[in-house]
Amino acid sequence: MRGRSLVTAGQGTAYGCVREAVLEGNVLRILLDPEALESLRLEDSEIEAVIEAPAHDVSRFREILAQVLAYGRADAMPARVAV
């Protein structure tokens, strides 16, 4: 498995399951490894979140997200990051 780890609101946890993270405008799409869905207690491998916040807050979120996704070992990075 490649990518960042994820913990869901229901405390489902999977390590290295984030394959892609794309932030376009104020919409964040996360693509997960399908093998992690059972551990995460999810049915769909794509998560989409609309960030309803002022533009400057979305911009700041974009900066922080890029830092989070770039941190750590190169072999643990998502295959695609666009923020």
PyMOL Python script that loads the backbone (N, CA, C, O; Angstrom):
from pymol import cmd

cmd.read_pdbstr("""\
ATOM      1  N   MET A   1       0.835  -1.179   0.000  1.00  0.00           N
ATOM      2  CA  MET A   1       0.000   0.000   0.000  1.00  0.00           C
ATOM      3  C   MET A   1       0.881   1.243   0.000  1.00  0.00           C
ATOM      4  O   MET A   1       1.936   1.260   0.633  1.00  0.00           O
ATOM      5  N   ARG A   2       0.461   2.248  -0.687  1.00  0.00           N
ATOM      6  CA  ARG A   2       1.233   3.479  -0.791  1.00  0.00           C
ATOM      7  C   ARG A   2       0.348   4.631  -0.355  1.00  0.00           C
ATOM      8  O   ARG A   2      -0.851   4.627  -0.634  1.00  0.00           O
ATOM      9  N   GLY A   3       0.911   5.608   0.318  1.00  0.00           N
ATOM     10  CA  GLY A   3       0.167   6.814   0.635  1.00  0.00           C
ATOM     11  C   GLY A   3       0.025   7.044   2.124  1.00  0.00           C
ATOM     12  O   GLY A   3       0.504   6.259   2.942  1.00  0.00           O
ATOM     13  N   ARG A   4      -0.629   8.114   2.453  1.00  0.00           N
ATOM     14  CA  ARG A   4      -0.820   8.517   3.831  1.00  0.00           C
ATOM     15  C   ARG A   4      -1.875   7.667   4.521  1.00  0.00           C
ATOM     16  O   ARG A   4      -2.665   6.978   3.876  1.00  0.00           O
ATOM     17  N   SER A   5      -1.867   7.733   5.836  1.00  0.00           N
ATOM     18  CA  SER A   5      -2.831   7.012   6.653  1.00  0.00           C
ATOM     19  C   SER A   5      -4.087   7.842   6.841  1.00  0.00           C
ATOM     20  O   SER A   5      -4.097   9.049   6.601  1.00  0.00           O
ATOM     21  N   LEU A   6      -5.147   7.171   7.275  1.00  0.00           N
ATOM     22  CA  LEU A   6      -6.428   7.845   7.441  1.00  0.00           C
ATOM     23  C   LEU A   6      -7.166   7.252   8.623  1.00  0.00           C
ATOM     24  O   LEU A   6      -7.153   6.039   8.831  1.00  0.00           O
ATOM     25  N   VAL A   7      -7.808   8.113   9.398  1.00  0.00           N
ATOM     26  CA  VAL A   7      -8.696   7.696  10.478  1.00  0.00           C
ATOM     27  C   VAL A   7     -10.044   8.343  10.191  1.00  0.00           C
ATOM     28  O   VAL A   7     -10.128   9.556  10.000  1.00  0.00           O
ATOM     29  N   THR A   8     -11.100   7.529  10.162  1.00  0.00           N
ATOM     30  CA  THR A   8     -12.437   8.042   9.874  1.00  0.00           C
ATOM     31  C   THR A   8     -13.128   8.481  11.160  1.00  0.00           C
ATOM     32  O   THR A   8     -12.650   8.208  12.261  1.00  0.00           O
ATOM     33  N   ALA A   9     -14.253   9.160  11.004  1.00  0.00           N
ATOM     34  CA  ALA A   9     -15.032   9.620  12.166  1.00  0.00           C
ATOM     35  C   ALA A   9     -15.458   8.445  13.039  1.00  0.00           C
ATOM     36  O   ALA A   9     -15.592   8.601  14.253  1.00  0.00           O
ATOM     37  N   GLY A  10     -15.672   7.274  12.446  1.00  0.00           N
ATOM     38  CA  GLY A  10     -16.047   6.077  13.197  1.00  0.00           C
ATOM     39  C   GLY A  10     -14.862   5.315  13.747  1.00  0.00           C
ATOM     40  O   GLY A  10     -15.010   4.174  14.184  1.00  0.00           O
ATOM     41  N   GLN A  11     -13.688   5.923  13.734  1.00  0.00           N
ATOM     42  CA  GLN A  11     -12.436   5.360  14.235  1.00  0.00           C
ATOM     43  C   GLN A  11     -11.901   4.208  13.388  1.00  0.00           C
ATOM     44  O   GLN A  11     -11.050   3.449  13.853  1.00  0.00           O
ATOM     45  N   GLY A  12     -12.380   4.066  12.161  1.00  0.00           N
ATOM     46  CA  GLY A  12     -11.756   3.123  11.238  1.00  0.00           C
ATOM     47  C   GLY A  12     -10.391   3.679  10.871  1.00  0.00           C
ATOM     48  O   GLY A  12     -10.253   4.876  10.617  1.00  0.00           O
ATOM     49  N   THR A  13      -9.380   2.814  10.842  1.00  0.00           N
ATOM     50  CA  THR A  13      -8.013   3.264  10.598  1.00  0.00           C
ATOM     51  C   THR A  13      -7.342   2.378   9.564  1.00  0.00           C
ATOM     52  O   THR A  13      -7.475   1.155   9.594  1.00  0.00           O
ATOM     53  N   ALA A  14      -6.620   3.012   8.649  1.00  0.00           N
ATOM     54  CA  ALA A  14      -5.821   2.270   7.675  1.00  0.00           C
ATOM     55  C   ALA A  14      -4.540   3.053   7.425  1.00  0.00           C
ATOM     56  O   ALA A  14      -4.557   4.276   7.290  1.00  0.00           O
ATOM     57  N   TYR A  15      -3.446   2.335   7.369  1.00  0.00           N
ATOM     58  CA  TYR A  15      -2.142   2.952   7.176  1.00  0.00           C
ATOM     59  C   TYR A  15      -1.718   2.839   5.719  1.00  0.00           C
ATOM     60  O   TYR A  15      -1.808   1.775   5.106  1.00  0.00           O
ATOM     61  N   GLY A  16      -1.256   3.953   5.184  1.00  0.00           N
ATOM     62  CA  GLY A  16      -0.760   3.955   3.813  1.00  0.00           C
ATOM     63  C   GLY A  16      -1.841   3.784   2.772  1.00  0.00           C
ATOM     64  O   GLY A  16      -1.585   3.212   1.712  1.00  0.00           O
ATOM     65  N   CYS A  17      -3.039   4.262   3.040  1.00  0.00           N
ATOM     66  CA  CYS A  17      -4.171   3.978   2.150  1.00  0.00           C
ATOM     67  C   CYS A  17      -4.525   5.111   1.188  1.00  0.00           C
ATOM     68  O   CYS A  17      -5.329   4.905   0.279  1.00  0.00           O
ATOM     69  N   VAL A  18      -3.955   6.289   1.362  1.00  0.00           N
ATOM     70  CA  VAL A  18      -4.311   7.426   0.505  1.00  0.00           C
ATOM     71  C   VAL A  18      -3.493   7.355  -0.783  1.00  0.00           C
ATOM     72  O   VAL A  18      -2.271   7.500  -0.765  1.00  0.00           O
ATOM     73  N   ARG A  19      -4.187   7.129  -1.904  1.00  0.00           N
ATOM     74  CA  ARG A  19      -3.508   7.038  -3.207  1.00  0.00           C
ATOM     75  C   ARG A  19      -3.410   8.389  -3.889  1.00  0.00           C
ATOM     76  O   ARG A  19      -2.400   8.702  -4.518  1.00  0.00           O
ATOM     77  N   GLU A  20      -4.460   9.190  -3.764  1.00  0.00           N
ATOM     78  CA  GLU A  20      -4.483  10.511  -4.397  1.00  0.00           C
ATOM     79  C   GLU A  20      -5.177  11.508  -3.480  1.00  0.00           C
ATOM     80  O   GLU A  20      -6.076  11.162  -2.715  1.00  0.00           O
ATOM     81  N   ALA A  21      -4.735  12.744  -3.580  1.00  0.00           N
ATOM     82  CA  ALA A  21      -5.384  13.858  -2.883  1.00  0.00           C
ATOM     83  C   ALA A  21      -5.373  15.040  -3.849  1.00  0.00           C
ATOM     84  O   ALA A  21      -4.313  15.520  -4.251  1.00  0.00           O
ATOM     85  N   VAL A  22      -6.558  15.498  -4.212  1.00  0.00           N
ATOM     86  CA  VAL A  22      -6.683  16.588  -5.187  1.00  0.00           C
ATOM     87  C   VAL A  22      -7.616  17.644  -4.615  1.00  0.00           C
ATOM     88  O   VAL A  22      -8.751  17.343  -4.244  1.00  0.00           O
ATOM     89  N   LEU A  23      -7.141  18.873  -4.545  1.00  0.00           N
ATOM     90  CA  LEU A  23      -7.955  19.998  -4.098  1.00  0.00           C
ATOM     91  C   LEU A  23      -8.131  20.930  -5.288  1.00  0.00           C
ATOM     92  O   LEU A  23      -7.179  21.572  -5.730  1.00  0.00           O
ATOM     93  N   GLU A  24      -9.355  21.000  -5.802  1.00  0.00           N
ATOM     94  CA  GLU A  24      -9.691  21.879  -6.925  1.00  0.00           C
ATOM     95  C   GLU A  24     -10.711  22.889  -6.432  1.00  0.00           C
ATOM     96  O   GLU A  24     -11.832  22.533  -6.068  1.00  0.00           O
ATOM     97  N   GLY A  25     -10.308  24.156  -6.425  1.00  0.00           N
ATOM     98  CA  GLY A  25     -11.193  25.171  -5.867  1.00  0.00           C
ATOM     99  C   GLY A  25     -11.387  24.892  -4.387  1.00  0.00           C
ATOM    100  O   GLY A  25     -10.431  24.908  -3.611  1.00  0.00           O
ATOM    101  N   ASN A  26     -12.637  24.634  -4.000  1.00  0.00           N
ATOM    102  CA  ASN A  26     -12.899  24.318  -2.601  1.00  0.00           C
ATOM    103  C   ASN A  26     -13.385  22.871  -2.418  1.00  0.00           C
ATOM    104  O   ASN A  26     -14.012  22.543  -1.410  1.00  0.00           O
ATOM    105  N   VAL A  27     -13.089  22.018  -3.396  1.00  0.00           N
ATOM    106  CA  VAL A  27     -13.500  20.610  -3.337  1.00  0.00           C
ATOM    107  C   VAL A  27     -12.257  19.731  -3.196  1.00  0.00           C
ATOM    108  O   VAL A  27     -11.367  19.750  -4.046  1.00  0.00           O
ATOM    109  N   LEU A  28     -12.213  18.964  -2.109  1.00  0.00           N
ATOM    110  CA  LEU A  28     -11.121  18.037  -1.848  1.00  0.00           C
ATOM    111  C   LEU A  28     -11.594  16.629  -2.183  1.00  0.00           C
ATOM    112  O   LEU A  28     -12.619  16.172  -1.677  1.00  0.00           O
ATOM    113  N   ARG A  29     -10.837  15.944  -3.039  1.00  0.00           N
ATOM    114  CA  ARG A  29     -11.131  14.550  -3.381  1.00  0.00           C
ATOM    115  C   ARG A  29      -9.952  13.695  -2.939  1.00  0.00           C
ATOM    116  O   ARG A  29      -8.797  13.966  -3.269  1.00  0.00           O
ATOM    117  N   ILE A  30     -10.282  12.657  -2.185  1.00  0.00           N
ATOM    118  CA  ILE A  30      -9.288  11.696  -1.719  1.00  0.00           C
ATOM    119  C   ILE A  30      -9.637  10.345  -2.317  1.00  0.00           C
ATOM    120  O   ILE A  30     -10.775   9.889  -2.203  1.00  0.00           O
ATOM    121  N   LEU A  31      -8.668   9.703  -2.952  1.00  0.00           N
ATOM    122  CA  LEU A  31      -8.852   8.368  -3.501  1.00  0.00           C
ATOM    123  C   LEU A  31      -8.087   7.398  -2.612  1.00  0.00           C
ATOM    124  O   LEU A  31      -6.897   7.577  -2.355  1.00  0.00           O
ATOM    125  N   LEU A  32      -8.795   6.361  -2.142  1.00  0.00           N
ATOM    126  CA  LEU A  32      -8.234   5.399  -1.202  1.00  0.00           C
ATOM    127  C   LEU A  32      -7.958   4.065  -1.885  1.00  0.00           C
ATOM    128  O   LEU A  32      -8.567   3.732  -2.902  1.00  0.00           O
ATOM    129  N   ASP A  33      -7.036   3.315  -1.311  1.00  0.00           N
ATOM    130  CA  ASP A  33      -6.786   1.955  -1.764  1.00  0.00           C
ATOM    131  C   ASP A  33      -8.032   1.127  -1.422  1.00  0.00           C
ATOM    132  O   ASP A  33      -8.431   1.081  -0.258  1.00  0.00           O
ATOM    133  N   PRO A  34      -8.643   0.482  -2.397  1.00  0.00           N
ATOM    134  CA  PRO A  34      -9.854  -0.303  -2.143  1.00  0.00           C
ATOM    135  C   PRO A  34      -9.668  -1.384  -1.076  1.00  0.00           C
ATOM    136  O   PRO A  34     -10.627  -1.758  -0.401  1.00  0.00           O
ATOM    137  N   GLU A  35      -8.457  -1.880  -0.923  1.00  0.00           N
ATOM    138  CA  GLU A  35      -8.200  -2.900   0.096  1.00  0.00           C
ATOM    139  C   GLU A  35      -8.349  -2.367   1.515  1.00  0.00           C
ATOM    140  O   GLU A  35      -8.471  -3.153   2.454  1.00  0.00           O
ATOM    141  N   ALA A  36      -8.342  -1.054   1.688  1.00  0.00           N
ATOM    142  CA  ALA A  36      -8.438  -0.454   3.013  1.00  0.00           C
ATOM    143  C   ALA A  36      -9.875  -0.165   3.437  1.00  0.00           C
ATOM    144  O   ALA A  36     -10.110   0.213   4.585  1.00  0.00           O
ATOM    145  N   LEU A  37     -10.827  -0.333   2.547  1.00  0.00           N
ATOM    146  CA  LEU A  37     -12.206   0.073   2.842  1.00  0.00           C
ATOM    147  C   LEU A  37     -12.796  -0.649   4.049  1.00  0.00           C
ATOM    148  O   LEU A  37     -13.484  -0.025   4.856  1.00  0.00           O
ATOM    149  N   GLU A  38     -12.548  -1.924   4.188  1.00  0.00           N
ATOM    150  CA  GLU A  38     -13.100  -2.660   5.330  1.00  0.00           C
ATOM    151  C   GLU A  38     -12.542  -2.118   6.646  1.00  0.00           C
ATOM    152  O   GLU A  38     -13.295  -1.906   7.597  1.00  0.00           O
ATOM    153  N   SER A  39     -11.230  -1.892   6.708  1.00  0.00           N
ATOM    154  CA  SER A  39     -10.606  -1.349   7.922  1.00  0.00           C
ATOM    155  C   SER A  39     -11.132   0.041   8.250  1.00  0.00           C
ATOM    156  O   SER A  39     -11.269   0.404   9.419  1.00  0.00           O
ATOM    157  N   LEU A  40     -11.424   0.815   7.209  1.00  0.00           N
ATOM    158  CA  LEU A  40     -11.926   2.176   7.399  1.00  0.00           C
ATOM    159  C   LEU A  40     -13.432   2.220   7.659  1.00  0.00           C
ATOM    160  O   LEU A  40     -13.981   3.254   8.040  1.00  0.00           O
ATOM    161  N   ARG A  41     -14.091   1.070   7.445  1.00  0.00           N
ATOM    162  CA  ARG A  41     -15.549   0.981   7.585  1.00  0.00           C
ATOM    163  C   ARG A  41     -16.239   1.907   6.576  1.00  0.00           C
ATOM    164  O   ARG A  41     -17.203   2.603   6.894  1.00  0.00           O
ATOM    165  N   LEU A  42     -15.710   1.890   5.354  1.00  0.00           N
ATOM    166  CA  LEU A  42     -16.263   2.692   4.267  1.00  0.00           C
ATOM    167  C   LEU A  42     -16.671   1.778   3.128  1.00  0.00           C
ATOM    168  O   LEU A  42     -16.176   0.656   3.013  1.00  0.00           O
ATOM    169  N   GLU A  43     -17.576   2.260   2.287  1.00  0.00           N
ATOM    170  CA  GLU A  43     -18.024   1.482   1.141  1.00  0.00           C
ATOM    171  C   GLU A  43     -17.455   1.991  -0.186  1.00  0.00           C
ATOM    172  O   GLU A  43     -17.415   1.253  -1.170  1.00  0.00           O
ATOM    173  N   ASP A  44     -17.019   3.247  -0.210  1.00  0.00           N
ATOM    174  CA  ASP A  44     -16.554   3.868  -1.449  1.00  0.00           C
ATOM    175  C   ASP A  44     -15.091   4.284  -1.285  1.00  0.00           C
ATOM    176  O   ASP A  44     -14.700   4.784  -0.231  1.00  0.00           O
ATOM    177  N   SER A  45     -14.295   4.077  -2.319  1.00  0.00           N
ATOM    178  CA  SER A  45     -12.876   4.416  -2.234  1.00  0.00           C
ATOM    179  C   SER A  45     -12.590   5.886  -2.551  1.00  0.00           C
ATOM    180  O   SER A  45     -11.436   6.313  -2.504  1.00  0.00           O
ATOM    181  N   GLU A  46     -13.630   6.663  -2.874  1.00  0.00           N
ATOM    182  CA  GLU A  46     -13.428   8.088  -3.121  1.00  0.00           C
ATOM    183  C   GLU A  46     -14.206   8.900  -2.097  1.00  0.00           C
ATOM    184  O   GLU A  46     -15.399   8.686  -1.881  1.00  0.00           O
ATOM    185  N   ILE A  47     -13.508   9.825  -1.480  1.00  0.00           N
ATOM    186  CA  ILE A  47     -14.116  10.746  -0.517  1.00  0.00           C
ATOM    187  C   ILE A  47     -14.087  12.124  -1.151  1.00  0.00           C
ATOM    188  O   ILE A  47     -13.057  12.548  -1.675  1.00  0.00           O
ATOM    189  N   GLU A  48     -15.200  12.819  -1.107  1.00  0.00           N
ATOM    190  CA  GLU A  48     -15.260  14.182  -1.629  1.00  0.00           C
ATOM    191  C   GLU A  48     -15.788  15.074  -0.516  1.00  0.00           C
ATOM    192  O   GLU A  48     -16.819  14.789   0.094  1.00  0.00           O
ATOM    193  N   ALA A  49     -15.072  16.148  -0.266  1.00  0.00           N
ATOM    194  CA  ALA A  49     -15.476  17.104   0.762  1.00  0.00           C
ATOM    195  C   ALA A  49     -15.463  18.503   0.175  1.00  0.00           C
ATOM    196  O   ALA A  49     -14.487  18.923  -0.445  1.00  0.00           O
ATOM    197  N   VAL A  50     -16.559  19.217   0.378  1.00  0.00           N
ATOM    198  CA  VAL A  50     -16.648  20.612  -0.047  1.00  0.00           C
ATOM    199  C   VAL A  50     -16.282  21.469   1.156  1.00  0.00           C
ATOM    200  O   VAL A  50     -16.891  21.353   2.220  1.00  0.00           O
ATOM    201  N   ILE A  51     -15.303  22.316   0.985  1.00  0.00           N
ATOM    202  CA  ILE A  51     -14.853  23.189   2.067  1.00  0.00           C
ATOM    203  C   ILE A  51     -15.622  24.492   1.952  1.00  0.00           C
ATOM    204  O   ILE A  51     -15.392  25.292   1.045  1.00  0.00           O
ATOM    205  N   GLU A  52     -16.529  24.687   2.876  1.00  0.00           N
ATOM    206  CA  GLU A  52     -17.340  25.906   2.888  1.00  0.00           C
ATOM    207  C   GLU A  52     -16.708  26.889   3.857  1.00  0.00           C
ATOM    208  O   GLU A  52     -16.991  26.892   5.055  1.00  0.00           O
ATOM    209  N   ALA A  53     -15.848  27.717   3.298  1.00  0.00           N
ATOM    210  CA  ALA A  53     -15.101  28.683   4.102  1.00  0.00           C
ATOM    211  C   ALA A  53     -14.704  29.843   3.198  1.00  0.00           C
ATOM    212  O   ALA A  53     -14.730  29.720   1.973  1.00  0.00           O
ATOM    213  N   PRO A  54     -14.336  30.973   3.805  1.00  0.00           N
ATOM    214  CA  PRO A  54     -13.853  32.097   3.008  1.00  0.00           C
ATOM    215  C   PRO A  54     -12.627  31.694   2.183  1.00  0.00           C
ATOM    216  O   PRO A  54     -11.872  30.804   2.575  1.00  0.00           O
ATOM    217  N   ALA A  55     -12.442  32.344   1.061  1.00  0.00           N
ATOM    218  CA  ALA A  55     -11.354  32.016   0.133  1.00  0.00           C
ATOM    219  C   ALA A  55      -9.988  32.022   0.815  1.00  0.00           C
ATOM    220  O   ALA A  55      -9.153  31.171   0.509  1.00  0.00           O
ATOM    221  N   HIS A  56      -9.740  32.962   1.732  1.00  0.00           N
ATOM    222  CA  HIS A  56      -8.422  33.000   2.386  1.00  0.00           C
ATOM    223  C   HIS A  56      -8.225  31.786   3.289  1.00  0.00           C
ATOM    224  O   HIS A  56      -7.093  31.332   3.454  1.00  0.00           O
ATOM    225  N   ASP A  57      -9.293  31.248   3.877  1.00  0.00           N
ATOM    226  CA  ASP A  57      -9.179  30.044   4.690  1.00  0.00           C
ATOM    227  C   ASP A  57      -8.928  28.814   3.822  1.00  0.00           C
ATOM    228  O   ASP A  57      -8.153  27.936   4.200  1.00  0.00           O
ATOM    229  N   VAL A  58      -9.567  28.748   2.680  1.00  0.00           N
ATOM    230  CA  VAL A  58      -9.328  27.638   1.743  1.00  0.00           C
ATOM    231  C   VAL A  58      -7.883  27.696   1.250  1.00  0.00           C
ATOM    232  O   VAL A  58      -7.234  26.658   1.117  1.00  0.00           O
ATOM    233  N   SER A  59      -7.380  28.884   0.981  1.00  0.00           N
ATOM    234  CA  SER A  59      -6.003  29.053   0.550  1.00  0.00           C
ATOM    235  C   SER A  59      -5.031  28.566   1.627  1.00  0.00           C
ATOM    236  O   SER A  59      -4.052  27.885   1.326  1.00  0.00           O
ATOM    237  N   ARG A  60      -5.304  28.913   2.855  1.00  0.00           N
ATOM    238  CA  ARG A  60      -4.455  28.471   3.979  1.00  0.00           C
ATOM    239  C   ARG A  60      -4.531  26.955   4.130  1.00  0.00           C
ATOM    240  O   ARG A  60      -3.513  26.306   4.368  1.00  0.00           O
ATOM    241  N   PHE A  61      -5.736  26.381   3.994  1.00  0.00           N
ATOM    242  CA  PHE A  61      -5.911  24.934   4.057  1.00  0.00           C
ATOM    243  C   PHE A  61      -5.070  24.258   2.975  1.00  0.00           C
ATOM    244  O   PHE A  61      -4.442  23.228   3.220  1.00  0.00           O
ATOM    245  N   ARG A  62      -5.065  24.842   1.784  1.00  0.00           N
ATOM    246  CA  ARG A  62      -4.287  24.314   0.658  1.00  0.00           C
ATOM    247  C   ARG A  62      -2.798  24.263   1.020  1.00  0.00           C
ATOM    248  O   ARG A  62      -2.126  23.268   0.748  1.00  0.00           O
ATOM    249  N   GLU A  63      -2.287  25.329   1.631  1.00  0.00           N
ATOM    250  CA  GLU A  63      -0.876  25.386   2.028  1.00  0.00           C
ATOM    251  C   GLU A  63      -0.541  24.300   3.041  1.00  0.00           C
ATOM    252  O   GLU A  63       0.457  23.593   2.902  1.00  0.00           O
ATOM    253  N   ILE A  64      -1.384  24.174   4.061  1.00  0.00           N
ATOM    254  CA  ILE A  64      -1.139  23.195   5.122  1.00  0.00           C
ATOM    255  C   ILE A  64      -1.279  21.778   4.587  1.00  0.00           C
ATOM    256  O   ILE A  64      -0.476  20.910   4.927  1.00  0.00           O
ATOM    257  N   LEU A  65      -2.288  21.531   3.755  1.00  0.00           N
ATOM    258  CA  LEU A  65      -2.478  20.210   3.174  1.00  0.00           C
ATOM    259  C   LEU A  65      -1.256  19.797   2.365  1.00  0.00           C
ATOM    260  O   LEU A  65      -0.816  18.650   2.453  1.00  0.00           O
ATOM    261  N   ALA A  66      -0.707  20.710   1.583  1.00  0.00           N
ATOM    262  CA  ALA A  66       0.491  20.408   0.793  1.00  0.00           C
ATOM    263  C   ALA A  66       1.647  20.013   1.711  1.00  0.00           C
ATOM    264  O   ALA A  66       2.397  19.091   1.392  1.00  0.00           O
ATOM    265  N   GLN A  67       1.801  20.691   2.835  1.00  0.00           N
ATOM    266  CA  GLN A  67       2.868  20.365   3.784  1.00  0.00           C
ATOM    267  C   GLN A  67       2.652  18.985   4.400  1.00  0.00           C
ATOM    268  O   GLN A  67       3.593  18.200   4.520  1.00  0.00           O
ATOM    269  N   VAL A  68       1.420  18.693   4.788  1.00  0.00           N
ATOM    270  CA  VAL A  68       1.100  17.400   5.398  1.00  0.00           C
ATOM    271  C   VAL A  68       1.369  16.267   4.422  1.00  0.00           C
ATOM    272  O   VAL A  68       1.964  15.254   4.790  1.00  0.00           O
ATOM    273  N   LEU A  69       0.935  16.433   3.189  1.00  0.00           N
ATOM    274  CA  LEU A  69       1.085  15.368   2.201  1.00  0.00           C
ATOM    275  C   LEU A  69       2.523  15.191   1.722  1.00  0.00           C
ATOM    276  O   LEU A  69       2.865  14.140   1.180  1.00  0.00           O
ATOM    277  N   ALA A  70       3.368  16.200   1.913  1.00  0.00           N
ATOM    278  CA  ALA A  70       4.768  16.113   1.491  1.00  0.00           C
ATOM    279  C   ALA A  70       5.687  15.626   2.607  1.00  0.00           C
ATOM    280  O   ALA A  70       6.871  15.385   2.370  1.00  0.00           O
ATOM    281  N   TYR A  71       5.166  15.479   3.803  1.00  0.00           N
ATOM    282  CA  TYR A  71       5.987  15.102   4.954  1.00  0.00           C
ATOM    283  C   TYR A  71       6.223  13.592   4.983  1.00  0.00           C
ATOM    284  O   TYR A  71       5.312  12.814   4.699  1.00  0.00           O
ATOM    285  N   GLY A  72       7.424  13.186   5.319  1.00  0.00           N
ATOM    286  CA  GLY A  72       7.711  11.775   5.527  1.00  0.00           C
ATOM    287  C   GLY A  72       8.503  11.145   4.399  1.00  0.00           C
ATOM    288  O   GLY A  72       9.079  11.819   3.544  1.00  0.00           O
ATOM    289  N   ARG A  73       8.503   9.817   4.436  1.00  0.00           N
ATOM    290  CA  ARG A  73       9.275   9.035   3.469  1.00  0.00           C
ATOM    291  C   ARG A  73       8.688   9.171   2.067  1.00  0.00           C
ATOM    292  O   ARG A  73       7.471   9.235   1.897  1.00  0.00           O
ATOM    293  N   ALA A  74       9.560   9.214   1.075  1.00  0.00           N
ATOM    294  CA  ALA A  74       9.121   9.331  -0.318  1.00  0.00           C
ATOM    295  C   ALA A  74       8.271   8.141  -0.743  1.00  0.00           C
ATOM    296  O   ALA A  74       7.352   8.301  -1.547  1.00  0.00           O
ATOM    297  N   ASP A  75       8.558   6.958  -0.224  1.00  0.00           N
ATOM    298  CA  ASP A  75       7.798   5.775  -0.620  1.00  0.00           C
ATOM    299  C   ASP A  75       6.422   5.703   0.048  1.00  0.00           C
ATOM    300  O   ASP A  75       5.635   4.805  -0.250  1.00  0.00           O
ATOM    301  N   ALA A  76       6.133   6.640   0.943  1.00  0.00           N
ATOM    302  CA  ALA A  76       4.839   6.667   1.621  1.00  0.00           C
ATOM    303  C   ALA A  76       3.954   7.804   1.117  1.00  0.00           C
ATOM    304  O   ALA A  76       2.885   8.057   1.673  1.00  0.00           O
ATOM    305  N   MET A  77       4.392   8.480   0.078  1.00  0.00           N
ATOM    306  CA  MET A  77       3.623   9.600  -0.474  1.00  0.00           C
ATOM    307  C   MET A  77       2.500   9.074  -1.374  1.00  0.00           C
ATOM    308  O   MET A  77       2.654   8.039  -2.023  1.00  0.00           O
ATOM    309  N   PRO A  78       1.375   9.787  -1.410  1.00  0.00           N
ATOM    310  CA  PRO A  78       0.343   9.415  -2.375  1.00  0.00           C
ATOM    311  C   PRO A  78       0.906   9.496  -3.798  1.00  0.00           C
ATOM    312  O   PRO A  78       1.800  10.298  -4.068  1.00  0.00           O
ATOM    313  N   ALA A  79       0.388   8.678  -4.692  1.00  0.00           N
ATOM    314  CA  ALA A  79       0.868   8.658  -6.070  1.00  0.00           C
ATOM    315  C   ALA A  79       0.557   9.971  -6.783  1.00  0.00           C
ATOM    316  O   ALA A  79       1.296  10.382  -7.677  1.00  0.00           O
ATOM    317  N   ARG A  80      -0.539  10.636  -6.390  1.00  0.00           N
ATOM    318  CA  ARG A  80      -0.892  11.906  -7.023  1.00  0.00           C
ATOM    319  C   ARG A  80      -1.367  12.885  -5.969  1.00  0.00           C
ATOM    320  O   ARG A  80      -2.256  12.586  -5.171  1.00  0.00           O
ATOM    321  N   VAL A  81      -0.765  14.047  -5.981  1.00  0.00           N
ATOM    322  CA  VAL A  81      -1.166  15.144  -5.090  1.00  0.00           C
ATOM    323  C   VAL A  81      -1.281  16.390  -5.949  1.00  0.00           C
ATOM    324  O   VAL A  81      -0.340  16.750  -6.657  1.00  0.00           O
ATOM    325  N   ALA A  82      -2.422  17.044  -5.891  1.00  0.00           N
ATOM    326  CA  ALA A  82      -2.620  18.304  -6.609  1.00  0.00           C
ATOM    327  C   ALA A  82      -3.374  19.234  -5.679  1.00  0.00           C
ATOM    328  O   ALA A  82      -4.587  19.119  -5.504  1.00  0.00           O
ATOM    329  N   VAL A  83      -2.637  20.150  -5.090  1.00  0.00           N
ATOM    330  CA  VAL A  83      -3.269  21.111  -4.172  1.00  0.00           C
ATOM    331  C   VAL A  83      -2.904  22.519  -4.538  1.00  0.00           C
ATOM    332  O   VAL A  83      -3.342  23.462  -3.878  1.00  0.00           O
TER     333      VAL A  83
END
""", "prot")
cmd.dss("prot")
cmd.show_as("cartoon", "prot")
cmd.util.cbc("prot")
cmd.orient("prot")
